[in-house]
Amino acid sequence: MCVRLIDPSPSDLAAACKLLGSPSKPLLTSPDITVRFVDNLPAREIKFLGTRQHAFTDDGFFLLQEGTRRVQARIPFEGIGGPCEIVCKRGLGSVPILIPIVSLTAVKRGRIPLHASAVVHHGLGILMAGWPHCGKTAALLGFASMGAEYVGEEWVLLNSNGKEMQGLVTPLEISRWHVASLPHVRSAVNLRNRCAFQGIGILDRLLKIVSSERIRTSFVFRSLQRASAAVEERLRPAVAPSAIFQDRIRSAGAQVNKIFLFVKHEDHRVEVEPIAPFEMARRLAFLVQHELSPLLQHYSAYRFAFPNRRNEFLEDAAESSFGMLARALKGKETYVVRLPYPQVFPELYRAMQPFCKSVPAAIDESVYAVG
């Protein structure tokens, strides 16, 4: 699948690389998606919808900068799934809903986009999916310390036959917890960010030491808590996978042997249980639908503006994704991992290791109950 950028600014190109990986030159095939960057998006006789996020003319549908009437991009909802062209204002530093559009195009090409991390460990392809902020990145970084090979992070494409997966070689966002709990990650983060992480850690420890109820409810204390949390949330330096995995990168993809679904729970223990592949397919289908929800919300506004223009593929995407997943996972080894978050990787690895040693016979779907 190919995405072509025409006349991007440096910030536009950097943002696209962060989402999609480094560009390849020259483009050897016709692009599936073209993004054309322009200085202005003039629109005659434009009509605004009440949300102030959408506008349209007889010729197109537009996304606006939130809370303003500034046009950001023209989105070809009628063409999503096939070759299409997005026109975007140059210099925004991002292309609105680009990832959901890429994801839908992948589905049309027979690949299922999953919010997941993936590695090859001891020759086995391991796919780790889950809701955002459930520990997938920490697991990926932890497997790196065990000599695993990198396949993908954040987005992994699973072939509809269930045999292969391919990830995007995109920068990894490192948090303070990753550096604190995974020593091998520390060297990949520059000194400035390490010092900032250390400062936040010291502040958090000082805040926890305070025992007085009067102090804990004071304006200054609560302000410091909010400031610490806000700084930590924004301080997520991007690190190239090669800085952690060195040359152990499977840019061409890998086979799929094991699929794990990460779910957070309050217990301090890590639990791993097999679940039926069909149940895994249902859960992953809802995960796909969740990741597509920003695009589908905009599509509802598009249908309001153009009630006679319908994208059949887009409207059937959720059902198509589930059907593809059900077929892809049939006979696969699928597991649910319940873990505290943040978790310590050695404990997670000890819990997962018994399920990562070999590829036994296909799972009988009648054997396992829903976890």
Sine and cosine of phi, psi and omega as CSV:
sin_phi,cos_phi,sin_psi,cos_psi,sin_omega,cos_omega
0.00,0.00,0.73,-0.69,-0.11,-0.99
-0.85,-0.53,0.69,-0.73,0.11,-0.99
-0.87,-0.49,0.82,-0.57,-0.02,-1.00
-0.95,-0.30,0.76,-0.65,0.07,-1.00
-0.96,-0.27,0.76,-0.65,0.00,-1.00
-0.90,-0.44,0.86,-0.51,0.04,-1.00
0.85,0.53,0.71,0.70,0.06,-1.00
-0.97,0.23,0.46,-0.89,0.17,-0.99
-0.98,0.20,0.24,-0.97,0.05,-1.00
-0.82,0.57,-0.64,0.77,0.01,-1.00
-0.93,0.36,-0.58,0.82,0.06,-1.00
-0.91,0.42,-0.69,0.73,0.00,-1.00
-0.91,0.42,-0.67,0.75,0.01,-1.00
-0.89,0.46,-0.66,0.75,0.01,-1.00
-0.91,0.42,-0.64,0.76,0.01,-1.00
-0.91,0.41,-0.63,0.77,0.03,-1.00
-0.91,0.42,-0.59,0.81,0.02,-1.00
-0.91,0.42,-0.59,0.81,-0.01,-1.00
-0.99,0.14,-0.66,0.75,-0.21,-0.98
-0.91,-0.41,-0.10,0.99,-0.06,-1.00
1.00,-0.07,0.07,-1.00,-0.05,-1.00
-0.92,0.38,0.62,-0.78,0.00,-1.00
-0.95,0.30,0.44,-0.90,0.08,-1.00
-0.94,-0.34,0.60,-0.80,-0.01,-1.00
-0.72,-0.70,0.63,-0.78,-0.18,0.98
-0.98,0.20,0.20,-0.98,0.07,-1.00
-0.96,0.29,0.88,-0.48,-0.13,-0.99
-1.00,-0.02,-0.29,0.96,0.00,-1.00
-0.76,-0.65,0.23,-0.97,0.06,-1.00
-0.91,0.40,0.66,-0.75,-0.07,-1.00
-0.94,0.33,0.57,-0.82,0.15,-0.99
-0.98,0.20,-0.61,0.79,-0.01,-1.00
-0.75,-0.66,0.76,-0.65,0.10,-1.00
-0.92,-0.39,0.75,-0.67,0.09,-1.00
-0.91,-0.42,0.91,-0.41,0.00,-1.00
-0.97,-0.24,0.84,-0.54,-0.02,-1.00
-0.99,-0.14,0.72,-0.69,-0.03,-1.00
-0.72,-0.69,0.35,-0.94,0.01,-1.00
-0.96,0.29,-0.56,0.83,-0.01,-1.00
-0.60,-0.80,0.48,-0.88,0.06,-1.00
-0.89,-0.45,0.99,0.15,-0.01,-1.00
-0.93,0.37,0.63,-0.78,0.02,-1.00
-0.61,-0.79,0.86,-0.50,0.01,-1.00
-1.00,0.05,0.59,-0.80,0.04,-1.00
0.79,0.61,0.75,0.67,-0.04,-1.00
-0.97,0.23,0.60,-0.80,0.01,-1.00
-0.88,-0.48,0.68,-0.73,-0.07,-1.00
-0.95,-0.30,0.66,-0.75,0.12,-0.99
-1.00,0.05,0.31,-0.95,-0.17,-0.99
-0.91,0.42,-0.35,0.94,-0.05,-1.00
-0.97,0.25,-0.24,0.97,-0.08,-1.00
0.90,0.44,0.35,0.94,0.12,-0.99
-0.94,-0.34,-0.30,0.95,-0.14,-0.99
-0.74,-0.67,0.50,-0.86,0.11,-0.99
-0.49,-0.87,0.29,-0.96,-0.01,-1.00
-0.43,-0.90,0.37,-0.93,0.15,-0.99
-0.78,-0.62,-0.07,-1.00,0.07,-1.00
-0.91,0.41,-0.37,0.93,-0.10,-0.99
-0.98,-0.20,-0.27,0.96,-0.09,-1.00
-0.18,-0.98,0.17,-0.99,0.00,-1.00
-0.88,-0.48,0.68,-0.73,-0.16,-0.99
-0.80,-0.60,0.57,-0.82,0.18,-0.98
-0.98,-0.19,0.67,-0.75,-0.06,-1.00
-0.95,-0.32,0.39,-0.92,0.17,-0.99
-0.90,0.43,0.76,-0.65,-0.15,-0.99
-0.85,0.53,0.75,-0.66,0.03,-1.00
0.99,0.16,0.06,1.00,0.00,-1.00
-0.74,-0.67,-0.02,-1.00,0.10,-0.99
-0.92,-0.39,0.46,0.89,0.04,-1.00
-1.00,0.03,0.83,-0.56,-0.04,-1.00
-0.97,0.25,0.78,-0.63,0.03,-1.00
-0.99,-0.17,-0.69,0.73,-0.10,-0.99
-0.38,-0.92,0.47,-0.88,0.15,-0.99
-0.97,-0.25,0.85,-0.53,-0.11,-0.99
-0.94,-0.34,0.83,-0.56,-0.03,-1.00
-1.00,0.03,0.96,0.29,-0.08,-1.00
-0.85,0.53,-0.52,0.85,-0.02,-1.00
-0.92,0.38,-0.34,0.94,-0.07,-1.00
-0.96,-0.28,-0.06,1.00,-0.05,-1.00
-0.89,0.46,0.73,-0.68,-0.10,-1.00
0.93,-0.36,-0.56,0.83,0.08,-1.00
-0.93,-0.38,-0.12,-0.99,0.06,-1.00
-0.85,0.52,0.77,-0.64,-0.04,-1.00
-0.50,-0.86,0.30,-0.95,-0.01,-1.00
-0.81,-0.58,0.82,-0.57,0.11,-0.99
-0.99,-0.13,0.73,-0.69,0.10,-0.99
-0.95,-0.31,0.83,-0.56,-0.14,-0.99
-0.77,-0.64,0.59,-0.81,0.06,-1.00
-0.92,0.39,0.75,-0.66,-0.04,-1.00
-0.94,0.35,0.59,-0.81,0.11,-0.99
1.00,0.03,0.08,1.00,0.03,-1.00
-0.94,0.34,-0.44,0.90,-0.06,-1.00
0.99,0.12,0.07,1.00,0.06,-1.00
-0.27,-0.96,0.37,-0.93,0.09,-1.00
-0.93,-0.37,0.89,-0.45,-0.05,-1.00
-0.81,0.58,0.70,-0.72,0.06,-1.00
0.74,0.67,0.53,0.85,0.00,-1.00
-0.91,0.41,-0.71,0.71,-0.05,-1.00
-0.88,0.47,-0.72,0.69,0.07,-1.00
-0.86,0.50,-0.57,0.82,0.03,-1.00
-0.93,0.37,-0.68,0.73,0.07,-1.00
-0.88,0.48,-0.66,0.75,-0.02,-1.00
-0.88,0.47,-0.71,0.71,0.01,-1.00
-0.91,0.42,-0.61,0.79,0.05,-1.00
-0.89,0.45,-0.61,0.79,0.05,-1.00
-0.90,0.45,-0.67,0.74,0.03,-1.00
-0.86,0.50,-0.68,0.73,0.01,-1.00
-0.89,0.46,-0.46,0.89,0.00,-1.00
-1.00,-0.02,0.14,0.99,0.06,-1.00
1.00,0.06,0.39,0.92,0.06,-1.00
-0.80,-0.60,0.64,-0.77,-0.07,-1.00
-0.98,-0.22,0.88,-0.47,0.00,-1.00
-0.99,0.16,0.84,-0.54,-0.02,-1.00
-0.87,-0.49,0.64,-0.76,0.12,-0.99
-0.98,0.21,0.99,-0.12,-0.21,-0.98
-0.37,-0.93,0.25,-0.97,0.20,-0.98
-0.90,-0.44,0.42,-0.91,-0.03,-1.00
-0.51,-0.86,0.63,-0.78,0.03,-1.00
-0.64,-0.77,0.24,-0.97,0.23,-0.97
-0.92,-0.39,0.87,-0.49,-0.07,-1.00
-0.80,-0.60,0.86,-0.50,-0.05,-1.00
0.80,0.59,0.62,0.79,0.06,-1.00
0.99,0.11,-0.01,1.00,-0.03,-1.00
-0.95,-0.30,0.72,-0.69,0.06,-1.00
-0.99,0.14,0.86,-0.50,-0.08,-1.00
-0.89,-0.45,0.85,-0.52,0.02,-1.00
-0.95,-0.32,0.81,-0.59,-0.04,-1.00
-0.86,-0.51,0.96,-0.29,-0.07,-1.00
-0.94,-0.34,0.23,-0.97,0.05,-1.00
0.29,-0.96,0.17,-0.99,0.05,-1.00
-0.88,0.47,0.45,-0.89,0.04,-1.00
-0.80,0.60,0.57,-0.82,0.06,-1.00
0.89,0.46,0.70,0.71,0.03,-1.00
-0.90,-0.43,0.11,0.99,0.09,-1.00
0.96,-0.30,0.15,0.99,-0.05,-1.00
-0.91,0.41,-0.68,0.74,-0.02,-1.00
-0.92,0.40,-0.66,0.75,0.04,-1.00
-0.87,0.48,-0.64,0.77,0.03,-1.00
-0.91,0.41,-0.67,0.74,0.03,-1.00
-0.86,0.51,-0.73,0.68,-0.01,-1.00
-0.91,0.40,-0.59,0.81,0.03,-1.00
-0.92,0.40,-0.67,0.74,0.05,-1.00
-0.89,0.45,-0.51,0.86,0.07,-1.00
-0.86,0.50,-0.61,0.80,0.00,-1.00
-0.93,0.37,-0.29,0.96,0.02,-1.00
-0.99,-0.14,0.19,0.98,0.06,-1.00
1.00,0.03,0.20,0.98,-0.01,-1.00
-0.93,0.36,0.34,-0.94,0.05,-1.00
-0.99,-0.15,0.61,-0.79,0.00,-1.00
-0.98,0.18,0.74,-0.67,0.12,-0.99
-0.91,-0.41,-0.75,0.67,-0.02,-1.00
-0.14,-0.99,0.34,-0.94,0.02,-1.00
-0.61,-0.79,0.64,-0.77,0.03,-1.00
0.98,0.19,-0.82,0.57,0.01,-1.00
-0.76,-0.64,0.80,-0.60,0.06,-1.00
-0.76,-0.65,0.74,-0.67,0.02,-1.00
-0.99,-0.10,0.85,-0.52,0.03,-1.00
-0.98,-0.20,0.82,-0.57,0.04,-1.00
-0.89,0.45,0.52,-0.85,-0.05,-1.00
-0.91,0.42,-0.31,0.95,0.08,-1.00
-0.99,0.13,-0.12,0.99,0.04,-1.00
0.97,0.25,0.07,1.00,-0.10,-0.99
-1.00,-0.06,-0.44,0.90,-0.12,-0.99
-0.73,-0.69,0.44,-0.90,0.09,-1.00
-0.65,-0.76,0.46,-0.89,0.02,-1.00
-0.61,-0.79,0.72,-0.69,0.01,-1.00
-0.94,-0.34,0.09,-1.00,0.07,-1.00
-0.98,-0.19,0.75,-0.67,0.02,-1.00
-0.99,0.12,0.98,0.17,-0.06,-1.00
-0.93,-0.38,0.35,-0.94,0.01,-1.00
-0.86,0.51,0.55,-0.83,0.05,-1.00
-1.00,-0.07,0.72,-0.69,0.07,-1.00
-1.00,0.00,0.89,-0.46,-0.09,-1.00
-0.98,-0.17,0.74,-0.67,0.03,-1.00
-0.97,-0.24,0.17,-0.99,0.04,-1.00
-0.87,0.49,-0.62,0.79,-0.01,-1.00
-0.90,0.43,-0.61,0.79,0.04,-1.00
-0.87,0.50,-0.70,0.71,-0.03,-1.00
-0.93,0.37,-0.63,0.78,-0.05,-1.00
-0.95,0.33,-0.58,0.82,-0.12,-0.99
-0.99,-0.17,-0.24,0.97,-0.03,-1.00
-0.80,-0.60,1.00,-0.02,-0.11,-0.99
-0.82,0.57,-0.54,0.84,-0.05,-1.00
-0.93,0.36,-0.26,0.96,0.01,-1.00
-0.98,0.18,-0.42,0.91,-0.11,-0.99
-0.82,0.57,-0.69,0.72,-0.06,-1.00
-0.93,0.37,-0.30,0.95,0.00,-1.00
-0.99,0.12,-0.19,0.98,-0.03,-1.00
-0.97,-0.24,0.71,-0.71,-0.07,-1.00
-0.93,0.36,0.29,-0.96,-0.11,-0.99
-0.86,0.51,-0.64,0.77,-0.04,-1.00
-0.87,0.50,-0.72,0.69,-0.01,-1.00
-0.94,0.33,-0.57,0.82,0.05,-1.00
-0.89,0.45,-0.65,0.76,0.04,-1.00
-0.90,0.43,-0.63,0.77,0.03,-1.00
-0.90,0.43,-0.69,0.73,0.07,-1.00
-0.85,0.52,-0.68,0.73,-0.02,-1.00
-0.90,0.44,-0.65,0.76,0.02,-1.00
-0.89,0.46,-0.67,0.74,0.03,-1.00
-0.90,0.43,-0.64,0.77,0.02,-1.00
-0.89,0.46,-0.67,0.74,0.03,-1.00
-0.90,0.44,-0.68,0.74,0.01,-1.00
-0.89,0.45,-0.67,0.74,0.02,-1.00
-0.89,0.46,-0.65,0.76,0.01,-1.00
-0.91,0.41,-0.63,0.78,0.03,-1.00
-0.91,0.42,-0.65,0.76,0.01,-1.00
-0.91,0.42,-0.58,0.82,0.00,-1.00
-0.95,0.30,-0.47,0.88,-0.02,-1.00
-0.94,0.35,-0.52,0.86,-0.05,-1.00
-0.88,0.47,0.84,-0.55,-0.08,-1.00
-0.94,-0.33,-0.28,0.96,-0.06,-1.00
-0.94,0.33,0.80,-0.60,0.02,-1.00
-0.89,0.46,-0.57,0.82,-0.02,-1.00
-0.91,0.42,-0.66,0.75,0.00,-1.00
-0.94,0.34,-0.66,0.75,-0.06,-1.00
-0.90,0.43,-0.44,0.90,-0.01,-1.00
-0.99,-0.13,0.05,1.00,-0.02,-1.00
-0.96,0.28,0.37,-0.93,-0.01,-1.00
-0.89,0.46,-0.67,0.74,-0.03,-1.00
-0.89,0.45,-0.71,0.71,-0.01,-1.00
-0.88,0.48,-0.74,0.67,-0.02,-1.00
-0.91,0.41,-0.57,0.82,0.05,-1.00
-0.91,0.42,-0.67,0.74,0.04,-1.00
-0.90,0.45,-0.64,0.77,0.04,-1.00
-0.87,0.49,-0.74,0.67,-0.01,-1.00
-0.90,0.44,-0.66,0.75,-0.01,-1.00
-0.91,0.42,-0.67,0.74,0.01,-1.00
-0.88,0.47,-0.71,0.70,-0.01,-1.00
-0.90,0.43,-0.65,0.76,-0.02,-1.00
-0.92,0.40,-0.68,0.74,0.02,-1.00
-0.90,0.44,-0.69,0.72,-0.01,-1.00
-0.90,0.44,-0.62,0.79,0.01,-1.00
-0.91,0.42,-0.60,0.80,-0.03,-1.00
-0.99,0.13,-0.41,0.91,-0.06,-1.00
-1.00,0.06,0.99,0.12,0.05,-1.00
-0.75,-0.66,0.99,0.15,-0.05,-1.00
-0.87,0.50,0.61,-0.79,0.03,-1.00
-1.00,0.01,0.77,-0.64,-0.04,-1.00
-0.81,-0.59,0.72,-0.69,0.04,-1.00
-0.91,0.41,0.64,-0.77,0.03,-1.00
-0.81,0.59,-0.55,0.84,-0.03,-1.00
-0.91,0.42,-0.41,0.91,0.02,-1.00
-0.93,0.38,-0.37,0.93,-0.02,-1.00
-0.94,-0.35,-0.66,0.75,-0.06,-1.00
-1.00,-0.07,-0.10,1.00,-0.08,-1.00
0.82,0.57,-0.84,-0.54,-0.04,-1.00
-1.00,-0.09,0.20,0.98,-0.02,-1.00
-1.00,0.00,0.92,0.40,-0.04,-1.00
-0.81,-0.59,0.83,-0.56,0.02,-1.00
-0.99,-0.11,0.97,0.24,-0.04,-1.00
-0.92,0.38,-0.38,0.92,0.01,-1.00
-1.00,0.04,0.02,1.00,0.01,-1.00
1.00,-0.10,-0.10,-1.00,-0.07,-1.00
-0.36,-0.93,0.21,-0.98,0.10,-1.00
-0.95,0.30,0.30,-0.95,0.02,-1.00
-0.90,-0.43,0.89,-0.46,0.01,-1.00
-0.92,-0.40,-0.62,0.79,-0.08,-1.00
-0.74,-0.67,0.66,-0.75,0.04,-1.00
-0.80,-0.60,0.83,-0.56,-0.01,-1.00
-0.89,-0.45,0.69,-0.73,0.09,-1.00
-0.94,-0.33,0.88,-0.48,-0.04,-1.00
-1.00,0.03,0.75,-0.67,0.04,-1.00
-0.71,-0.71,0.78,-0.63,0.03,-1.00
-0.98,0.20,0.55,-0.84,0.16,-0.99
-0.56,-0.83,0.16,-0.99,-0.12,-0.99
-0.99,0.12,-0.34,0.94,0.00,-1.00
-0.90,0.43,0.54,-0.84,-0.01,-1.00
-0.98,0.17,-0.19,0.98,-0.03,-1.00
-1.00,0.08,0.39,-0.92,0.13,-0.99
-0.97,-0.23,0.79,-0.61,-0.01,-1.00
-0.85,-0.52,0.70,-0.72,0.04,-1.00
-0.81,-0.59,0.82,-0.57,0.01,-1.00
-0.69,-0.73,0.61,-0.79,0.11,-0.99
-0.92,0.39,0.58,-0.82,0.17,-0.99
-0.77,-0.64,0.31,-0.95,-0.02,-1.00
-0.92,0.40,0.65,-0.76,0.04,-1.00
-0.82,0.58,-0.58,0.81,0.00,-1.00
-0.91,0.42,-0.64,0.77,0.05,-1.00
-0.91,0.42,-0.65,0.76,0.07,-1.00
-0.87,0.49,-0.67,0.74,0.00,-1.00
-0.87,0.48,-0.66,0.75,0.00,-1.00
-0.89,0.45,-0.70,0.71,-0.03,-1.00
-0.92,0.39,-0.68,0.73,0.00,-1.00
-0.91,0.40,-0.54,0.84,0.04,-1.00
-0.89,0.46,-0.65,0.76,0.05,-1.00
-0.94,0.35,-0.53,0.85,0.08,-1.00
-0.90,0.43,-0.69,0.72,0.07,-1.00
-0.87,0.50,-0.70,0.71,-0.01,-1.00
-0.89,0.46,-0.63,0.78,0.03,-1.00
-0.88,0.47,-0.68,0.73,-0.02,-1.00
-0.93,0.38,-0.41,0.91,0.02,-1.00
-1.00,0.01,-0.11,0.99,-0.13,-0.99
-0.86,0.51,-0.60,0.80,0.05,-1.00
-0.87,0.50,-0.66,0.75,0.01,-1.00
-0.92,0.40,-0.67,0.74,-0.04,-1.00
-0.91,0.41,-0.54,0.84,0.06,-1.00
-0.91,0.42,-0.68,0.73,0.05,-1.00
-0.92,0.40,-0.57,0.82,0.01,-1.00
-0.90,0.43,-0.57,0.82,0.06,-1.00
-0.87,0.49,-0.65,0.76,0.05,-1.00
-0.92,0.40,-0.61,0.79,0.05,-1.00
-0.87,0.49,-0.70,0.71,0.00,-1.00
-0.92,0.40,-0.53,0.85,0.08,-1.00
-0.90,0.44,-0.66,0.75,-0.01,-1.00
-0.95,0.31,-0.59,0.81,-0.05,-1.00
-0.77,-0.64,0.97,0.25,-0.09,-1.00
-0.89,0.46,-0.33,0.94,-0.02,-1.00
-1.00,-0.09,0.00,1.00,0.01,-1.00
-0.95,-0.31,0.90,-0.44,-0.11,-0.99
-0.81,-0.58,0.72,-0.69,0.11,-0.99
-0.98,-0.20,0.99,-0.15,-0.09,-1.00
-0.85,0.52,-0.68,0.74,-0.05,-1.00
-0.90,0.44,-0.70,0.72,-0.03,-1.00
-0.89,0.45,-0.67,0.75,-0.04,-1.00
-0.94,0.33,-0.41,0.91,0.01,-1.00
-0.99,-0.16,0.14,0.99,-0.13,-0.99
-0.88,0.47,-0.65,0.76,-0.03,-1.00
-0.89,0.45,-0.71,0.70,0.02,-1.00
-0.91,0.41,-0.64,0.77,0.02,-1.00
-0.90,0.44,-0.67,0.74,-0.01,-1.00
-0.89,0.46,-0.68,0.73,0.00,-1.00
-0.90,0.43,-0.69,0.73,0.02,-1.00
-0.87,0.49,-0.68,0.73,0.02,-1.00
-0.91,0.42,-0.66,0.75,0.00,-1.00
-0.92,0.40,-0.66,0.75,0.01,-1.00
-0.86,0.51,-0.65,0.76,0.02,-1.00
-0.96,0.30,-0.65,0.76,-0.06,-1.00
-0.92,0.39,-0.58,0.82,-0.09,-1.00
-1.00,-0.04,-0.09,1.00,-0.02,-1.00
-0.85,0.53,0.84,-0.55,0.00,-1.00
0.99,0.15,0.04,1.00,-0.02,-1.00
-0.99,0.11,0.37,-0.93,0.17,-0.99
-0.99,0.13,0.91,-0.42,-0.06,-1.00
-0.78,-0.63,0.68,-0.74,-0.10,-0.99
-0.67,-0.74,0.47,-0.88,0.18,-0.98
-0.95,-0.31,0.71,-0.70,0.01,-1.00
-0.91,-0.41,0.89,-0.46,0.08,-1.00
-0.98,-0.21,0.81,-0.59,-0.13,-0.99
-0.56,-0.83,0.48,-0.87,0.15,-0.99
-0.96,0.29,0.40,-0.92,0.03,-1.00
-0.68,-0.73,0.77,-0.63,0.00,1.00
-0.97,0.26,0.46,-0.89,-0.04,-1.00
-0.89,-0.45,0.32,-0.95,0.05,-1.00
-1.00,-0.04,0.82,-0.58,-0.15,-0.99
-0.87,0.49,-0.66,0.75,-0.01,-1.00
-0.80,0.60,-0.60,0.80,0.03,-1.00
-0.93,0.36,-0.65,0.76,0.04,-1.00
-0.89,0.45,-0.68,0.73,-0.01,-1.00
-0.90,0.43,-0.67,0.75,0.02,-1.00
-0.88,0.47,-0.58,0.81,0.00,-1.00
-0.96,0.28,-0.59,0.81,-0.05,-1.00
-1.00,0.10,-0.43,0.91,-0.14,-0.99
-0.82,0.58,-0.68,0.73,0.00,-1.00
-0.87,0.50,-0.37,0.93,-0.02,-1.00
-0.99,-0.13,0.08,1.00,-0.08,-1.00
-0.87,-0.50,0.43,0.90,-0.10,-1.00
-0.98,-0.18,-0.59,0.81,-0.08,-1.00
-0.47,-0.88,0.07,-1.00,0.00,-1.00
-0.90,-0.45,1.00,-0.03,0.01,-1.00
-0.97,0.26,-0.15,-0.99,-0.03,-1.00
-0.90,0.44,0.32,-0.95,-0.03,-1.00
-0.86,0.51,0.53,-0.85,-0.03,-1.00
-0.97,0.23,0.71,-0.70,0.12,-0.99
-0.99,0.16,0.87,-0.50,-0.11,-0.99
-0.90,0.44,-0.31,0.95,-0.02,-1.00
-0.99,0.12,-0.15,0.99,-0.14,-0.99
-0.98,0.18,-0.64,0.77,-0.21,-0.98
-0.95,-0.31,0.68,-0.73,0.09,-1.00
-1.00,0.02,0.27,-0.96,0.00,-1.00
-0.92,0.38,0.74,-0.67,0.00,-1.00
-0.98,0.19,0.00,0.00,0.00,0.00
